[in-house]
Amino acid sequence: MKSLDLTSEARMSVEMNGFPAKSDPLPVKNGKKPSTNGHTLNAEIHQNGTLPTPKRAKESFEQVPIYTAIMTYLGFYILMFLGYVNQMFFSPKVARETNREGYTPLYDQFERFYLRYVYRRVKDCWNKPISSVPGAEVVVKERVTHDYGWTFEFTGRETKCLNLGSYNYLGFAESTGKCADDCIKVVEDKHGLGPCSSRHEYGTTEIVQNLEALTAEFLGVEAAVVFGMGFATNALNIPTLLSKGCLVVSDEKNHASLILGLRLSGATCKVFKHNNMKHLEKLLREAVLNGQPDTGLDWRKIVIFVEGIYSMEGSIVHLPEIIALKKKYKAYLYLDEAHSIGALGPRGRGVTDYYGLNPKDVDILMGTFTKSFGSAGGYIAGSKEIVDFIRVNSHAACYASAMSPPVAQQIITSMSIIMGRDGTSEGLRRITQLARNTRYFRRRLHQMGVIIYGSDDSPVIPLLVYLFSKIGAVVRTLADRKIATVGVGFPATPLMEGRIRFCLSAAHTKEQLDYALDTINEIADELGLKYSKKPRDPNPILYETDDLSGVE
């Protein structure tokens, strides 16, 4: 049996390397550190050599009341029963598969039933077409159904709504301004709209190379490679890095793109409970002790897969502990920062910036440009050796179309603004505004008595409504009040955890947030959404004095 006990020197190395000093710490003024969006810049090592508990924002995951749980299950079973009755007496208005003998059905029996007789009843709440950029406000095209959700038709009317459903964290989804002007200039000058080729042929253009260099500098790592689609960045690159004989230890709340990539890779996957470090360490210990099943051979590699911000839970990964465990058990770490890059940290550089960690302690940094940068595509960053290996072997680099020049320019301009390269403090203003909006919105919701999930610093805010019928009722009522948002239910979430997901932006003003909060408060009273049993703060939540002063 292998010994897992580390020497005192190795243990100290893990503890010190897990919490390095930042390369460019912010100055201390008046005895206080500057704004850090509610978190500490550096974590100290205790004198006895033990790892301190990392300072982080509070998290909220309140349990559902038992009465609500019973009504949720009862309501879902009634909906299912009515669906079966409907199926018995009415023929669905859908195309049927023919000449498929010997082929696997495109949809299994339950999936067909669920889509036709359960989801269809609230289908109008999803996939709404828009006709504007998804900024602080969005123009929604009105549509109606005359056959209970089987088909829809446009009315020709459009409604401008407050947008609480888009991942426009730093407000760069704009049709005017410097980003838009630079994109137009790139198209008109020499680059055009796209190379219509893969990176291995004619797709590696000067502007894409500039973007990769800037991305690596922004993240604080040796190199980066970019791709035209965020989902494919995970799905097509993970099989390049993993194969049979490798073990993946994955958070149970990881995104579908990560799960698809892991399935395609052929690696063995074990799932640990969400952000549960004890369960993660248990799986790592067992993997090191027991090796591969049947043969007992060592795993070729062990890789931990986590996200920066989990988009359905609004929670932030416990990265300091994960890095310490990764080093202790000599595993690798793959960090998906699709939602955290730009949205977290005093410099907007993601979850490593948020905790004040060295980004080089993460083996593979992955992220997308669709959220904070108002563009499209994704990146993988890390050591030059890993990035060069991906350039040569990745299916996304070999076969997928390269990133479009105006898309790349949008990222370059927005990233330069975040870094202050434009000579202004606009990037810092947006980062601070997002943090202020997030704190204010979450505190007001807590004060109302509704149940919300996630970290106080996360701009993704799930409001729990539980019952399937209430998801549709809340989305429709908010739409009538000109607020566009997203409802999420089974199978995207557990049956018991239907929710409304709000996504905040630096582009939102206090007046817009107050209007949304007042409307949500009214709807919560009407529909009985105030499930929380936590004590409520009786004092007014003041936006102007929201605590962004960091720690002493």
LUMDOKE-124644 format. One record per residue (C-alpha): residue number from 1; residue in one letter; y, z, x. Coordinates in steps of 0.02 Angstrom, whole numbers. Layout:
<recs>
<NUM, 'a', <Y, Z, X>>;
...
</recs>
This chain:
<recs>
<1, 'm', <0, 0, 0>>;
<2, 'k', <172, -45, 62>>;
<3, 's', <296, 93, 94>>;
<4, 'l', <460, 73, 1>>;
<5, 'd', <550, 216, 90>>;
<6, 'l', <700, 155, 189>>;
<7, 't', <753, 228, 355>>;
<8, 's', <914, 328, 356>>;
<9, 'e', <999, 185, 450>>;
<10, 'a', <940, 55, 325>>;
<11, 'r', <989, 164, 178>>;
<12, 'm', <1164, 187, 247>>;
<13, 's', <1176, -1, 275>>;
<14, 'v', <1133, -34, 93>>;
<15, 'e', <1257, 95, 32>>;
<16, 'm', <1399, 34, 143>>;
<17, 'n', <1368, -152, 117>>;
<18, 'g', <1357, -130, -69>>;
<19, 'f', <1537, -70, -75>>;
<20, 'p', <1639, -161, 59>>;
<21, 'a', <1827, -151, 69>>;
<22, 'k', <1920, -299, -4>>;
<23, 's', <1982, -427, 120>>;
<24, 'd', <2157, -422, 49>>;
<25, 'p', <2183, -255, -41>>;
<26, 'l', <2337, -236, -149>>;
<27, 'p', <2472, -118, -81>>;
<28, 'v', <2492, 59, -144>>;
<29, 'k', <2660, 99, -220>>;
<30, 'n', <2727, 265, -284>>;
<31, 'g', <2561, 348, -254>>;
<32, 'k', <2469, 230, -374>>;
<33, 'k', <2371, 71, -351>>;
<34, 'p', <2441, -81, -442>>;
<35, 's', <2370, -152, -602>>;
<36, 't', <2183, -180, -589>>;
<37, 'n', <2142, -218, -771>>;
<38, 'g', <2071, -44, -793>>;
<39, 'h', <1955, -34, -644>>;
<40, 't', <1954, 24, -464>>;
<41, 'l', <1979, -92, -316>>;
<42, 'n', <1858, -7, -196>>;
<43, 'a', <1717, 117, -213>>;
<44, 'e', <1703, 254, -83>>;
<45, 'i', <1547, 319, 3>>;
<46, 'h', <1514, 504, -22>>;
<47, 'q', <1506, 612, 134>>;
<48, 'n', <1321, 647, 109>>;
<49, 'g', <1286, 459, 117>>;
<50, 't', <1239, 441, -67>>;
<51, 'l', <1300, 300, -175>>;
<52, 'p', <1439, 356, -295>>;
<53, 't', <1436, 313, -478>>;
<54, 'p', <1544, 155, -489>>;
<55, 'k', <1704, 174, -589>>;
<56, 'r', <1702, 56, -736>>;
<57, 'a', <1777, 38, -909>>;
<58, 'k', <1692, 123, -1055>>;
<59, 'e', <1556, 30, -1147>>;
<60, 's', <1516, 42, -1332>>;
<61, 'f', <1345, 10, -1411>>;
<62, 'e', <1342, 116, -1568>>;
<63, 'q', <1180, 122, -1668>>;
<64, 'v', <1172, 48, -1843>>;
<65, 'p', <1173, 177, -1986>>;
<66, 'i', <1001, 193, -2067>>;
<67, 'y', <1066, 144, -2240>>;
<68, 't', <1143, -15, -2170>>;
<69, 'a', <981, -55, -2078>>;
<70, 'i', <880, -41, -2239>>;
<71, 'm', <1003, -150, -2335>>;
<72, 't', <1004, -280, -2196>>;
<73, 'y', <815, -300, -2199>>;
<74, 'l', <812, -298, -2389>>;
<75, 'g', <949, -428, -2402>>;
<76, 'f', <862, -543, -2277>>;
<77, 'y', <695, -531, -2367>>;
<78, 'i', <779, -570, -2534>>;
<79, 'l', <861, -721, -2453>>;
<80, 'm', <691, -777, -2386>>;
<81, 'f', <610, -753, -2557>>;
<82, 'l', <743, -857, -2643>>;
<83, 'g', <718, -989, -2509>>;
<84, 'y', <531, -1001, -2546>>;
<85, 'v', <568, -1014, -2733>>;
<86, 'n', <693, -1152, -2696>>;
<87, 'q', <566, -1242, -2589>>;
<88, 'm', <437, -1239, -2729>>;
<89, 'f', <547, -1319, -2862>>;
<90, 'f', <672, -1429, -2769>>;
<91, 's', <642, -1569, -2644>>;
<92, 'p', <752, -1558, -2489>>;
<93, 'k', <878, -1698, -2455>>;
<94, 'v', <816, -1730, -2279>>;
<95, 'a', <722, -1864, -2185>>;
<96, 'r', <538, -1834, -2159>>;
<97, 'e', <436, -1869, -2003>>;
<98, 't', <318, -2017, -2024>>;
<99, 'n', <187, -2099, -1915>>;
<100, 'r', <174, -1941, -1809>>;
<101, 'e', <-14, -1920, -1810>>;
<102, 'g', <-69, -1847, -1644>>;
<103, 'y', <110, -1794, -1596>>;
<104, 't', <181, -1619, -1593>>;
<105, 'p', <304, -1593, -1740>>;
<106, 'l', <487, -1593, -1691>>;
<107, 'y', <512, -1433, -1791>>;
<108, 'd', <384, -1300, -1833>>;
<109, 'q', <355, -1246, -2011>>;
<110, 'f', <462, -1088, -2009>>;
<111, 'e', <605, -1176, -1917>>;
<112, 'r', <610, -1312, -2050>>;
<113, 'f', <610, -1183, -2189>>;
<114, 'y', <744, -1075, -2106>>;
<115, 'l', <863, -1220, -2076>>;
<116, 'r', <842, -1292, -2252>>;
<117, 'y', <842, -1137, -2361>>;
<118, 'v', <923, -995, -2264>>;
<119, 'y', <1047, -1066, -2138>>;
<120, 'r', <1102, -1202, -2261>>;
<121, 'r', <1179, -1071, -2376>>;
<122, 'v', <1307, -1024, -2242>>;
<123, 'k', <1311, -1190, -2149>>;
<124, 'd', <1494, -1217, -2195>>;
<125, 'c', <1541, -1072, -2079>>;
<126, 'w', <1481, -1164, -1923>>;
<127, 'n', <1514, -1327, -1831>>;
<128, 'k', <1688, -1348, -1904>>;
<129, 'p', <1774, -1503, -1834>>;
<130, 'i', <1947, -1482, -1756>>;
<131, 's', <2085, -1605, -1715>>;
<132, 's', <2186, -1515, -1581>>;
<133, 'v', <2164, -1426, -1415>>;
<134, 'p', <2081, -1256, -1439>>;
<135, 'g', <2233, -1155, -1385>>;
<136, 'a', <2304, -997, -1463>>;
<137, 'e', <2306, -1098, -1624>>;
<138, 'v', <2188, -1235, -1677>>;
<139, 'v', <2195, -1369, -1813>>;
<140, 'v', <2037, -1366, -1921>>;
<141, 'k', <1985, -1516, -2027>>;
<142, 'e', <1940, -1465, -2203>>;
<143, 'r', <1773, -1518, -2275>>;
<144, 'v', <1681, -1481, -2437>>;
<145, 't', <1503, -1489, -2501>>;
<146, 'h', <1451, -1540, -2677>>;
<147, 'd', <1265, -1510, -2654>>;
<148, 'y', <1256, -1331, -2588>>;
<149, 'g', <1265, -1372, -2403>>;
<150, 'w', <1149, -1523, -2390>>;
<151, 't', <1295, -1639, -2352>>;
<152, 'f', <1482, -1623, -2315>>;
<153, 'e', <1632, -1736, -2337>>;
<154, 'f', <1810, -1726, -2271>>;
<155, 't', <1954, -1696, -2391>>;
<156, 'g', <2087, -1767, -2276>>;
<157, 'r', <2176, -1599, -2263>>;
<158, 'e', <2201, -1503, -2101>>;
<159, 't', <2245, -1320, -2074>>;
<160, 'k', <2325, -1239, -1922>>;
<161, 'c', <2235, -1075, -1888>>;
<162, 'l', <2249, -932, -1765>>;
<163, 'n', <2108, -967, -1643>>;
<164, 'l', <1996, -817, -1606>>;
<165, 'g', <1839, -920, -1577>>;
<166, 's', <1867, -1018, -1415>>;
<167, 'y', <1835, -967, -1234>>;
<168, 'n', <2014, -1004, -1185>>;
<169, 'y', <2031, -843, -1084>>;
<170, 'l', <2182, -887, -976>>;
<171, 'g', <2263, -1006, -1100>>;
<172, 'f', <2242, -1167, -999>>;
<173, 'a', <2182, -1266, -1151>>;
<174, 'e', <2349, -1357, -1167>>;
<175, 's', <2399, -1536, -1205>>;
<176, 't', <2567, -1517, -1117>>;
<177, 'g', <2624, -1436, -955>>;
<178, 'k', <2580, -1451, -772>>;
<179, 'c', <2392, -1464, -796>>;
<180, 'a', <2408, -1606, -922>>;
<181, 'd', <2539, -1696, -816>>;
<182, 'd', <2432, -1687, -659>>;
<183, 'c', <2279, -1753, -752>>;
<184, 'i', <2377, -1902, -818>>;
<185, 'k', <2445, -1938, -645>>;
<186, 'v', <2270, -1938, -568>>;
<187, 'v', <2209, -2064, -696>>;
<188, 'e', <2358, -2179, -678>>;
<189, 'd', <2374, -2173, -487>>;
<190, 'k', <2203, -2220, -417>>;
<191, 'h', <2056, -2121, -481>>;
<192, 'g', <2036, -2183, -660>>;
<193, 'l', <1932, -2095, -791>>;
<194, 'g', <1766, -2083, -701>>;
<195, 'p', <1653, -2153, -564>>;
<196, 'c', <1508, -2189, -685>>;
<197, 's', <1388, -2142, -548>>;
<198, 's', <1292, -1993, -479>>;
<199, 'r', <1347, -1888, -331>>;
<200, 'h', <1215, -1972, -222>>;
<201, 'e', <1288, -2144, -253>>;
<202, 'y', <1474, -2172, -287>>;
<203, 'g', <1518, -2009, -374>>;
<204, 't', <1572, -1905, -223>>;
<205, 't', <1758, -1940, -231>>;
<206, 'e', <1901, -1864, -133>>;
<207, 'i', <1960, -1763, -281>>;
<208, 'v', <1787, -1687, -310>>;
<209, 'q', <1775, -1639, -126>>;
<210, 'n', <1946, -1557, -137>>;
<211, 'l', <1888, -1460, -290>>;
<212, 'e', <1732, -1397, -200>>;
<213, 'a', <1834, -1338, -51>>;
<214, 'l', <1959, -1249, -165>>;
<215, 't', <1819, -1169, -268>>;
<216, 'a', <1736, -1099, -111>>;
<217, 'e', <1902, -1028, -52>>;
<218, 'f', <1939, -954, -224>>;
<219, 'l', <1770, -868, -229>>;
<220, 'g', <1775, -809, -48>>;
<221, 'v', <1613, -894, 7>>;
<222, 'e', <1564, -1029, 132>>;
<223, 'a', <1535, -1177, 16>>;
<224, 'a', <1523, -1237, -164>>;
<225, 'v', <1455, -1387, -257>>;
<226, 'v', <1516, -1441, -431>>;
<227, 'f', <1431, -1528, -575>>;
<228, 'g', <1492, -1616, -732>>;
<229, 'm', <1408, -1501, -859>>;
<230, 'g', <1400, -1312, -863>>;
<231, 'f', <1234, -1296, -956>>;
<232, 'a', <1151, -1419, -837>>;
<233, 't', <1217, -1322, -687>>;
<234, 'n', <1090, -1188, -730>>;
<235, 'a', <955, -1292, -813>>;
<236, 'l', <941, -1425, -676>>;
<237, 'n', <976, -1321, -520>>;
<238, 'i', <865, -1170, -547>>;
<239, 'p', <707, -1277, -531>>;
<240, 't', <777, -1335, -363>>;
<241, 'l', <778, -1156, -299>>;
<242, 'l', <619, -1087, -378>>;
<243, 's', <439, -1141, -401>>;
<244, 'k', <265, -1068, -431>>;
<245, 'g', <235, -913, -328>>;
<246, 'c', <414, -851, -354>>;
<247, 'l', <459, -703, -464>>;
<248, 'v', <615, -694, -572>>;
<249, 'v', <677, -528, -643>>;
<250, 's', <794, -576, -784>>;
<251, 'd', <909, -477, -899>>;
<252, 'e', <850, -487, -1080>>;
<253, 'k', <1021, -549, -1138>>;
<254, 'n', <1033, -696, -1018>>;
<255, 'h', <1097, -863, -1083>>;
<256, 'a', <986, -1004, -1147>>;
<257, 's', <1033, -1115, -999>>;
<258, 'l', <962, -987, -878>>;
<259, 'i', <804, -968, -981>>;
<260, 'l', <778, -1157, -989>>;
<261, 'g', <802, -1173, -801>>;
<262, 'l', <676, -1033, -770>>;
<263, 'r', <547, -1114, -883>>;
<264, 'l', <567, -1282, -797>>;
<265, 's', <548, -1202, -626>>;
<266, 'g', <371, -1139, -654>>;
<267, 'a', <415, -969, -581>>;
<268, 't', <345, -808, -654>>;
<269, 'c', <475, -716, -757>>;
<270, 'k', <487, -532, -801>>;
<271, 'v', <624, -466, -915>>;
<272, 'f', <716, -301, -894>>;
<273, 'k', <813, -209, -1028>>;
<274, 'h', <996, -256, -1039>>;
<275, 'n', <1095, -177, -897>>;
<276, 'n', <958, -47, -874>>;
<277, 'm', <948, -10, -689>>;
<278, 'k', <799, 106, -703>>;
<279, 'h', <695, -28, -786>>;
<280, 'l', <753, -158, -660>>;
<281, 'e', <703, -47, -514>>;
<282, 'k', <534, -12, -595>>;
<283, 'l', <497, -200, -605>>;
<284, 'l', <556, -230, -427>>;
<285, 'r', <451, -87, -360>>;
<286, 'e', <296, -148, -450>>;
<287, 'a', <326, -325, -389>>;
<288, 'v', <337, -270, -208>>;
<289, 'l', <188, -153, -220>>;
<290, 'n', <68, -263, -318>>;
<291, 'g', <118, -439, -267>>;
<292, 'q', <58, -589, -367>>;
<293, 'p', <-69, -559, -505>>;
<294, 'd', <-249, -608, -468>>;
<295, 't', <-221, -642, -283>>;
<296, 'g', <-114, -492, -232>>;
<297, 'l', <-17, -604, -112>>;
<298, 'd', <167, -569, -83>>;
<299, 'w', <288, -663, -194>>;
<300, 'r', <368, -811, -105>>;
<301, 'k', <535, -741, -161>>;
<302, 'i', <599, -618, -291>>;
<303, 'v', <763, -664, -378>>;
<304, 'i', <867, -558, -497>>;
<305, 'f', <958, -658, -631>>;
<306, 'v', <1109, -582, -719>>;
<307, 'e', <1274, -634, -799>>;
<308, 'g', <1450, -570, -764>>;
<309, 'i', <1500, -552, -947>>;
<310, 'y', <1366, -570, -1080>>;
<311, 's', <1441, -683, -1212>>;
<312, 'm', <1348, -610, -1362>>;
<313, 'e', <1364, -426, -1312>>;
<314, 'g', <1535, -420, -1230>>;
<315, 's', <1460, -312, -1092>>;
<316, 'i', <1493, -324, -904>>;
<317, 'v', <1351, -324, -779>>;
<318, 'h', <1325, -165, -676>>;
<319, 'l', <1342, -263, -516>>;
<320, 'p', <1360, -125, -384>>;
<321, 'e', <1193, -47, -431>>;
<322, 'i', <1109, -217, -439>>;
<323, 'i', <1170, -263, -265>>;
<324, 'a', <1105, -97, -199>>;
<325, 'l', <934, -128, -279>>;
<326, 'k', <932, -307, -217>>;
<327, 'k', <957, -248, -39>>;
<328, 'k', <835, -104, -55>>;
<329, 'y', <693, -217, -113>>;
<330, 'k', <746, -370, -12>>;
<331, 'a', <768, -479, -166>>;
<332, 'y', <893, -618, -199>>;
<333, 'l', <1031, -614, -330>>;
<334, 'y', <1087, -757, -445>>;
<335, 'l', <1248, -715, -538>>;
<336, 'd', <1305, -823, -685>>;
<337, 'e', <1493, -802, -702>>;
<338, 'a', <1522, -926, -843>>;
<339, 'h', <1624, -798, -942>>;
<340, 's', <1684, -681, -805>>;
<341, 'i', <1763, -801, -680>>;
<342, 'g', <1950, -804, -714>>;
<343, 'a', <1934, -670, -849>>;
<344, 'l', <1896, -519, -738>>;
<345, 'g', <1972, -442, -583>>;
<346, 'p', <2150, -412, -525>>;
<347, 'r', <2151, -588, -450>>;
<348, 'g', <2045, -669, -586>>;
<349, 'r', <1902, -701, -466>>;
<350, 'g', <1763, -633, -571>>;
<351, 'v', <1650, -483, -575>>;
<352, 't', <1646, -459, -385>>;
<353, 'd', <1835, -448, -390>>;
<354, 'y', <1823, -330, -538>>;
<355, 'y', <1717, -205, -441>>;
<356, 'g', <1798, -237, -272>>;
<357, 'l', <1636, -304, -196>>;
<358, 'n', <1605, -432, -60>>;
<359, 'p', <1557, -597, -146>>;
<360, 'k', <1442, -637, 1>>;
<361, 'd', <1329, -495, -58>>;
<362, 'v', <1282, -611, -202>>;
<363, 'd', <1164, -747, -141>>;
<364, 'i', <1205, -876, -274>>;
<365, 'l', <1366, -877, -376>>;
<366, 'm', <1362, -989, -527>>;
<367, 'g', <1502, -1019, -651>>;
<368, 't', <1578, -1143, -771>>;
<369, 'f', <1749, -1222, -784>>;
<370, 't', <1746, -1233, -974>>;
<371, 'k', <1816, -1060, -1012>>;
<372, 's', <1954, -992, -901>>;
<373, 'f', <2003, -1161, -827>>;
<374, 'g', <2014, -1263, -988>>;
<375, 's', <1906, -1402, -920>>;
<376, 'a', <1720, -1447, -907>>;
<377, 'g', <1576, -1432, -785>>;
<378, 'g', <1508, -1296, -674>>;
<379, 'y', <1483, -1242, -493>>;
<380, 'i', <1358, -1159, -379>>;
<381, 'a', <1427, -1069, -228>>;
<382, 'g', <1363, -966, -83>>;
<383, 's', <1309, -996, 95>>;
<384, 'k', <1328, -1171, 166>>;
<385, 'e', <1140, -1180, 193>>;
<386, 'i', <1100, -1150, 9>>;
<387, 'v', <1237, -1266, -54>>;
<388, 'd', <1183, -1408, 62>>;
<389, 'f', <1003, -1387, 4>>;
<390, 'i', <1060, -1404, -177>>;
<391, 'r', <1165, -1558, -138>>;
<392, 'v', <1012, -1648, -71>>;
<393, 'n', <876, -1588, -191>>;
<394, 's', <960, -1552, -358>>;
<395, 'h', <918, -1666, -505>>;
<396, 'a', <1096, -1639, -566>>;
<397, 'a', <1161, -1714, -403>>;
<398, 'c', <1032, -1854, -397>>;
<399, 'y', <1035, -1918, -576>>;
<400, 'a', <1179, -1843, -677>>;
<401, 's', <1348, -1927, -685>>;
<402, 'a', <1477, -1852, -568>>;
<403, 'm', <1627, -1754, -631>>;
<404, 's', <1770, -1857, -702>>;
<405, 'p', <1930, -1857, -594>>;
<406, 'p', <2048, -1793, -731>>;
<407, 'v', <1922, -1655, -770>>;
<408, 'a', <1920, -1607, -586>>;
<409, 'q', <2110, -1612, -576>>;
<410, 'q', <2126, -1495, -725>>;
<411, 'i', <2021, -1368, -630>>;
<412, 'i', <2117, -1392, -467>>;
<413, 't', <2285, -1367, -551>>;
<414, 's', <2233, -1216, -656>>;
<415, 'm', <2143, -1135, -509>>;
<416, 's', <2295, -1163, -398>>;
<417, 'i', <2405, -1078, -528>>;
<418, 'i', <2286, -929, -534>>;
<419, 'm', <2293, -918, -344>>;
<420, 'g', <2485, -928, -344>>;
<421, 'r', <2484, -1094, -250>>;
<422, 'd', <2615, -1163, -370>>;
<423, 'g', <2743, -1041, -298>>;
<424, 't', <2754, -938, -459>>;
<425, 's', <2675, -781, -530>>;
<426, 'e', <2613, -876, -684>>;
<427, 'g', <2430, -849, -637>>;
<428, 'l', <2451, -662, -616>>;
<429, 'r', <2549, -654, -780>>;
<430, 'r', <2405, -737, -873>>;
<431, 'i', <2275, -622, -796>>;
<432, 't', <2377, -468, -841>>;
<433, 'q', <2414, -533, -1016>>;
<434, 'l', <2229, -561, -1051>>;
<435, 'a', <2187, -385, -992>>;
<436, 'r', <2327, -312, -1099>>;
<437, 'n', <2273, -410, -1253>>;
<438, 't', <2093, -357, -1228>>;
<439, 'r', <2131, -172, -1214>>;
<440, 'y', <2249, -173, -1364>>;
<441, 'f', <2132, -272, -1478>>;
<442, 'r', <1980, -166, -1437>>;
<443, 'r', <2072, -1, -1459>>;
<444, 'r', <2141, -54, -1627>>;
<445, 'l', <1967, -104, -1687>>;
<446, 'h', <1896, 63, -1630>>;
<447, 'q', <2036, 151, -1724>>;
<448, 'm', <1990, 56, -1884>>;
<449, 'g', <1814, 125, -1883>>;
<450, 'v', <1719, -38, -1862>>;
<451, 'i', <1577, -51, -1737>>;
<452, 'i', <1609, -164, -1587>>;
<453, 'y', <1502, -195, -1435>>;
<454, 'g', <1538, -213, -1251>>;
<455, 's', <1654, -154, -1113>>;
<456, 'd', <1836, -109, -1143>>;
<457, 'd', <1883, -241, -1012>>;
<458, 's', <1784, -384, -1090>>;
<459, 'p', <1883, -517, -1186>>;
<460, 'v', <1725, -557, -1286>>;
<461, 'i', <1724, -436, -1434>>;
<462, 'p', <1576, -435, -1556>>;
<463, 'l', <1613, -347, -1721>>;
<464, 'l', <1451, -293, -1805>>;
<465, 'v', <1434, -339, -1990>>;
<466, 'y', <1242, -331, -1993>>;
<467, 'l', <1205, -412, -2162>>;
<468, 'f', <1177, -600, -2161>>;
<469, 's', <1281, -621, -2318>>;
<470, 'k', <1428, -529, -2239>>;
<471, 'i', <1435, -650, -2092>>;
<472, 'g', <1476, -792, -2211>>;
<473, 'a', <1593, -685, -2316>>;
<474, 'v', <1696, -630, -2165>>;
<475, 'v', <1707, -804, -2087>>;
<476, 'r', <1760, -883, -2252>>;
<477, 't', <1886, -746, -2293>>;
<478, 'l', <1964, -757, -2120>>;
<479, 'a', <1973, -947, -2137>>;
<480, 'd', <2065, -926, -2303>>;
<481, 'r', <2190, -816, -2209>>;
<482, 'k', <2206, -953, -2074>>;
<483, 'i', <2107, -864, -1940>>;
<484, 'a', <1969, -965, -1856>>;
<485, 't', <1825, -865, -1783>>;
<486, 'v', <1638, -873, -1751>>;
<487, 'g', <1497, -789, -1846>>;
<488, 'v', <1332, -757, -1757>>;
<489, 'g', <1166, -711, -1837>>;
<490, 'f', <978, -727, -1823>>;
<491, 'p', <898, -811, -1724>>;
<492, 'a', <1045, -812, -1599>>;
<493, 't', <1049, -622, -1615>>;
<494, 'p', <920, -494, -1672>>;
<495, 'l', <898, -487, -1860>>;
<496, 'm', <982, -317, -1868>>;
<497, 'e', <1137, -368, -1771>>;
<498, 'g', <1235, -501, -1865>>;
<499, 'r', <1411, -506, -1799>>;
<500, 'i', <1582, -589, -1792>>;
<501, 'r', <1630, -633, -1614>>;
<502, 'f', <1814, -632, -1564>>;
<503, 'c', <1868, -714, -1402>>;
<504, 'l', <2040, -666, -1339>>;
<505, 's', <2159, -768, -1235>>;
<506, 'a', <2311, -742, -1125>>;
<507, 'a', <2396, -866, -1241>>;
<508, 'h', <2389, -745, -1389>>;
<509, 't', <2548, -650, -1427>>;
<510, 'k', <2557, -472, -1493>>;
<511, 'e', <2619, -538, -1660>>;
<512, 'q', <2465, -649, -1676>>;
<513, 'l', <2349, -507, -1631>>;
<514, 'd', <2434, -389, -1754>>;
<515, 'y', <2415, -517, -1894>>;
<516, 'a', <2230, -537, -1854>>;
<517, 'l', <2201, -349, -1842>>;
<518, 'd', <2290, -313, -2006>>;
<519, 't', <2186, -448, -2091>>;
<520, 'i', <2024, -382, -2015>>;
<521, 'n', <2069, -206, -2075>>;
<522, 'e', <2092, -268, -2254>>;
<523, 'i', <1928, -366, -2250>>;
<524, 'a', <1836, -216, -2175>>;
<525, 'd', <1893, -110, -2322>>;
<526, 'e', <1847, -242, -2451>>;
<527, 'l', <1674, -282, -2380>>;
<528, 'g', <1630, -108, -2315>>;
<529, 'l', <1623, -146, -2130>>;
<530, 'k', <1684, 22, -2064>>;
<531, 'y', <1514, 86, -2009>>;
<532, 's', <1568, 183, -1855>>;
<533, 'k', <1537, 371, -1849>>;
<534, 'k', <1642, 397, -1692>>;
<535, 'p', <1802, 500, -1703>>;
<536, 'r', <1957, 392, -1725>>;
<537, 'd', <2116, 407, -1623>>;
<538, 'p', <2252, 464, -1746>>;
<539, 'n', <2392, 409, -1629>>;
<540, 'p', <2471, 236, -1640>>;
<541, 'i', <2401, 112, -1513>>;
<542, 'l', <2553, 49, -1419>>;
<543, 'y', <2539, -124, -1345>>;
<544, 'e', <2687, -103, -1228>>;
<545, 't', <2618, 55, -1146>>;
<546, 'd', <2437, 0, -1134>>;
<547, 'd', <2360, 79, -979>>;
<548, 'l', <2344, -54, -845>>;
<549, 's', <2395, 54, -699>>;
<550, 'g', <2224, 67, -617>>;
<551, 'v', <2163, 230, -543>>;
<552, 'e', <2240, 365, -437>>;
</recs>
